[in-house]
Amino acid sequence: MRSEVAGRLGPGRKAAVILALSLLIGSACAGSSGEQSAVDPPPLASPGAPEPAVAPAPAKTTVWTTENIEGLIPVAPSHYNPVPKPIPALPDYDAALALLGQVVDSEDGDPENPWAIAHGLLARGKEFRLRDGREAAAHLFAAYSEPRPAGLLTLTGFPAQIGSIRVEPHSDLLLKNLAEVGVDPASQFTTRTGTSAAADLYRWTVLKTFLVAKDNHSSFANPDDISWALQALANWAPGELQWISTDGTVMDLDGLTSFGAAVLLQESAFMLGDMQRGVDFQRAGQPLFASPCGGSHLVQGVSYAVARGYGTTKDRQVVEGQVPLLFYRLPIELKIYDQAVKSHSTYRLKLTVQRLKFLGHWLETISKMHAMGLFVPDAEQLTQVEGAAQNLVLTVNDLHKQGVFDRLVEIRAKDEQVYLDILGDSAHAVRGLELALGRGRVNW
């Protein structure tokens, strides 16, 4: 049984008025608002049988519901790989990682900022501790999880926010990061109402997720949230995954993956066309640039699900087609940022932070795809990865010269969004650079 996923949710995104403002507001990852694309993706082909990443699905697949969800046993991935071809280490990389690490350990370790804690886990791993010494993962459950009724069971979930506290502005962000860094699904955590296994968070995520795009009917407050949900669901999925959501929608992970791939193909089509014509793309308010972090999370989410064996052969081709696109995009995007800084020096801080965002997410995305075997970089591509890492060092040094790492309190008082971007993008930059160096690993 499959969910019907043949359209895209949401009204049209607004185009940026000028390039500088497009760069400043179009790629935020910290839960900032933005209107969504009104253009529907092409109808999806019926997903074929995927090649399983871990083990073949049983002949008769269980359809999970509120009545039998207790029997769903999440399974951690069997692969735990670094990139096969890391870039050579340099002292400059360690110096940049040290500066970024100060932000991660201090600001992402804030007990009252669960969104930031999730990023600290991404950068430091499951052993990450808050600045007061407590275990980060345990604190998330203890302070911010909430009980979720499912039939006769009580499972566990995280709200988007509690009062003014940003908990999970992107649906399933916390589960995605907890699973990515290797938290055992059988782990038990203390909550405000008792104890809960991480597996109960996964079970709830399965049951609450639904999408019937043609009817504009979805569990996602924002259609871009599918990026995090795909990886969260695929990470611990025990083979083929089908379910009936709490609202009665019939779903499966193959169909959800195919929808994500169709959205990815649609949103990157303009850039693919420019690449094939051999011309530079232009930023003109396209939906890809309004997607969180310039579409990086969408690429990562779909790529991860495909690498784990979900979706169709066509979906894998869509993912593989993103590899040359990422390398095509790298020098053009850097040139755009450099020109914007020259033309709009008043926005130097914000534009430099956006440059950090782009480079950190680019290294993270391409390195994850490399580690999961979605492509094997040739010599020219490895040189470009090195160039991205060296540009990241230059960007971190520029932020250091601007005194950013020493005046985060002042920056937060003036502009909360810039402060949040620095927190999140520092974590992604650490993750991306360490993956490129072969020090980080990918659970898949």
N, C-alpha and C positions, 0 to 999 in steps of 0.2 A: 504493500500500500504506500502511496506517495502523496505528498502535499502538492497542491497545484500552485506552481510558482512561475507565472508567466508575465509579470509586470513589475514595475518599480513604484515604490511608495513615495508620497510626499509632493508638495507643490514646488514650483521652480525656484532654483537658487538665484540670488541677485548677483549680477556681474559687478566686479570691482570698478570703481570710478577711475582710479589711476593706479599705475603699477605698484607704487610704493605701498598704498593702502591694501592692495591685493596681497602683497607679500606679508604685510603685518597681520592681517586678520583672516586670511584664507586657509591657514594650515594649523590652527591651534588644536592641541590635543587635550586640553584641560577642561573639557566639558563646555566650551563656549558654544553659543547658539549659532545657527546658520540655516537658511532655508535650503531645501533639498531639490534635486532635479525632478522636473515633471516629465521628462522624456522616458518612455518605457523602453526597456531593453528588448531585443528580438525574442520571439517565443523560444522556449527552451526545448531541445530535443529530449525525449524520454531517456533518463540516465540508464546506461547499460550496467552490466555486472562489473563492479570495480575489482581491481587486483588487490587483495587484502595486503596490508602492510605487516600484520602480525600473524594472524592465523585465519584460515578459511572460516566463514560464517557457517553455522550449522544448517542442515538442509531445511529445517523449519525454523524460521526466525521468530523470536518472541516479540510481540508488540506490547510495549510497556505502557501501563496505565496507572491510575491512582490505586487500583486494586492489587497490582502485582509488582509495583515499583521497588518494593523492599528486596525483591529477588535480583534486581539489577546490581551486579558486582562490577564496579569500575576497575579497569585493568590499566596499569601504568604502561607506557610505551616500552618496547624492548630495545630500541636503539638509543644510544647516548653518544653522539659523535661530535668531534671538533671538525673544522674544515680540513679536508685532505691536503690542501695547498695553502698554508698560512703565509702571510707576508712576513718579511724579516723584521725582527725586533730592532727598535732604535731607542736610545735614551730619551729622545723627545716625546715618544709615545708614553713612556712611564711618567714623565713630568706632567703631561696633559691629563693622564689618568689620575694622578695625585690631586690636581686642582679640582677636577670633576668629582673625585671621590670625597672631597671635603663637603661638597654640596649634598651628595648622597647620604653620607653618614650623619650630617647634622640636620639638614632640612627635610630630607626624605625620611629621617628617623623621628620626626615629630609625632608623638603619640596621638595628637588631636587632628592629624591630617591623614586619614586612611587612604585617600587617593595617592598621596605622596609615598606612603608606606608600601603600597603595591609596586611603585616604581623602584623603591629601594630594594625590594625583593628581586626584581628583575635584574638590577645591576649587581647585587651582592650574593644572590642565591638564597636558598631556604634557611640558611643559618643567620641571615641578617637580623641584627638587633637594633632596637630603638636607641635613641641617644641616652635614655635612662637605664639601658641595659636589659630591658625585657625582650623576649623573643617576639619578633614582628608578626609572624603568622599567628601565633597564639593570641596576641593582642587584638588582631583583627576580629577573630571569632569572639573573644571575650567582651569586647567593647562595642562592636558594630553589627554582628550577625543578629538575625531575627528569626523566630520560629515561623514556619510556613506549613499550614495544614494541607495534607494530601490524603483524602479519604480518611482512614482510621489512623494514619501515621502523622507524625509531626516531623517535617524535614527542616532544612536550614537555608536561609537566603540572606542576601545583603540588599538594603534599600539603596535607591539612587542618592538619597541624602537623609540626614537626620537633623532637623532644624536648619541651621545655616552651614552644617558640616557636609562637605562634598565627600560621599562615601564611594559610590560607584556611578559616576556620571555616564560611563559607557557600560551598557548591559554586559555582564559576565566578565568584566575586566579583572576582578579579583580572582575568580576561579581560573581564568586563563593564565594569570601570572603565577598563582600557586602551583598549578599543574606544570607549567613550563619549567619552573626551577626545581622540580622533582619532589614536591611534597607527596608523601605516600597517601593514596586515597583512603587507606584504612586508619590513618592517624586520628586520634581522638582529641578534641579540643573542649575546653570549658567555655560555656556561653553564659549569657545573662540569665538563662532559664534552666541551666543544667549542663549536659554535655552533648556533643555532637561529633560524628565522624565527618571527615572531609567528603566521604562518599555521599553523605546526605545532602551536601551542597550540590554535588553533581546530579543526584537524582532529582532534586528540585529544579535544577537548570534544564534538564531534559523535559520535565513535565510542563514547565511554564513557557517553553519556546514554541511559538506557532507563527506561521506566515502563509497567507493566501494573498499574494500580491495583486492579483486581478481584482480582488474585492477591497483592496486597501486595508486589509485586516491582518494585524501583526502584533506580536508581543513587544516589539521594539519601539521605544519612544522615538528613536531616530533610526532611519534605515541604515545608516553607516554602522550602527552597532552590530550588524551581522559579522563584521570583521573580527570582533573579539569572541562572539558566540561560536563561530565556526571552529576556531582553535580550541576553545573551552570544551566543546562537545566532542571534537575529534580526539583530543588528547587522551582521555580515559575511556573511550568507547570500546566495548568488548566485541569487536567484529561488527557485523551489520547492525545498524541502529534504527529502529522504527518505534514510534510511540504515538499515543493519542494524548494531546495536550489537555490541560485542565479546562480549556474552553471547548473541547470536543473535536479539535482539528486533527486530522490524520497527517502525520509527519514522518519523514525519514531524512537521514543525514545526507544521502546521495542527492536528493532533490534540493536540499538547502545549499549544498555545495555547488550544484549546477546554477542555482540562482545567483549565488555570489560570483561565480565565474562569468555569468552573463552581464552582471553589473560592471565587473572589472573590465570586460571587453568593451562594453559600451562607453565607459568613462575614459578609457585610454585610446579610443578609436581615432580621435583627432591627432594624437601624438604618433600613433602607428603610421597614419597616413603621411605625416610630415617626415617621419624617419624614412619611409619608403621612397619619398620624393627627393630625399637628400637635402632638405632645408631645415632650418631651426624652427622649432615650434614657438608660438607666441602665447604668453599668458593673457587671456582675455575673459576671465571670469568663468572658465569651464568648470563643470561640476567636480572634476578630479582635484582641482586646487582648493575647492571648498570642502572636500572630504578631509577628515582629520589627518593632519600631518602629511598633506599632499597625496593621499591615497596609499601611503606606505602600509598602514594597518590592513587595508583591504587586500593588498597584494600578499601580505604575510598570512592573513587568515585563510584565504583561498588556497595559497600554496601549501600551507600546513595540512589542511584537510585532504588535498589531492595527494600529497606525499604519504599520508596515512592510508591511502587507498580508496578514498571516497570520491564521488562524482563519476564522470565518464571519461573516455579517451579524449573527447573534444575538450573537456575541462582541463585536462592535463596539457593539451596543446595550447590553450589560452595561457596557462601558467608559464609554460616554457617560452611563449612569445613575449613574456614580460622581461626576460633576461636581457636580450639585446636592447629592449626599450630602456631599461635602467641604465645601461652603459651609454646609450645615446643621450639620455636625459642629463647625466652627470655634468659634463662641461657646459652645457647650455644653461642649466639652472644656476651654476656657480657664476657664470657671466652675468646673468640677470641680477643676482644679488649684488655683485660688485658694482655694476652700473647704477643700481638703485641707491647704494650707499653714497656714491659720488654725486648723484643728482639730488639726494634728499638727506644731507648730512645731519639734519635735525633728528632724524629717526635712526641714527647710527646704532644705538643700543638695541632697539627692537629688531632692526634688520640683521644685526650680528647674531642675536639670539635665534632668529629664523634660519640663518645660515647654519648654526649649530644643530637646529632641529633637522634640517634637510640632510646634512652629512651624517649625523648619528643614525637617523632612521635608514638612510641609504646603505650604510655599512652593515647595519643590523639585518636589513632585508636581504641583501645580496649574499651575505655570509650564511644566513639561515638556509637559503635556497641551495647554496653550495654544500653545506653540511648534510642536507637531506637528500643529496644526489640528484637534484632537479637539473643541474648542469655541471659540467666540468670546465673550469675557466682555462682559457688558453693563455699564452704568455702576454699578449696585449691586454687582455682583461685583468690579469693579475697586476700589471703595471698600473692600470686605472684604479684598482683597489688600493694600491699603495699611494697613488695620487690623492685619492679621497681621504685616506688616513692622514697624509701630510697636510692636506687642507684643513682637516679637523684640528690638527695641532695649531695651525696658524689662527684659526677661529678662536680656540681656547686662549691662545696668547693675546689676541686682540681684546677679548673680554677681560682678561687679567689686567691689561694696560688701562682699560676703562674703570678698573677698580670694582668690577662687578662682584667678585667673590668675597670682597671685604665689606660690601655695603648692601647686603641682601635685605636687611631690616628696612633700610631707607627705600630701596626699590619697591618692597612690598607695600609700604605706606603710600607710595605714589601711584603704583600700578600693579594691582593684584594679579592680573593676567600675565604680565611680563614675569613676575616672580614665579608663578606656577609653571610657565614655559621653561624657565631656567631649571626648576626642580625636575620636571619630567624629561626635558631634553638632555640634561646632564646624565640622567640614568640611562637613557637610550644610547647616548654617545659612549658611555662606559661599556654597555652590553655590546654595541656594534664593534667597537675597537678591539675588545678582548676576543670576540668571535673571529674577527679578521686575523688576529695574531695567533690564533689556534689555542688560546688559553681558555676560552669559553666552550661550552658544549650545547648541543641541541637534543632535547628529549623528543624522540618521534618514533 
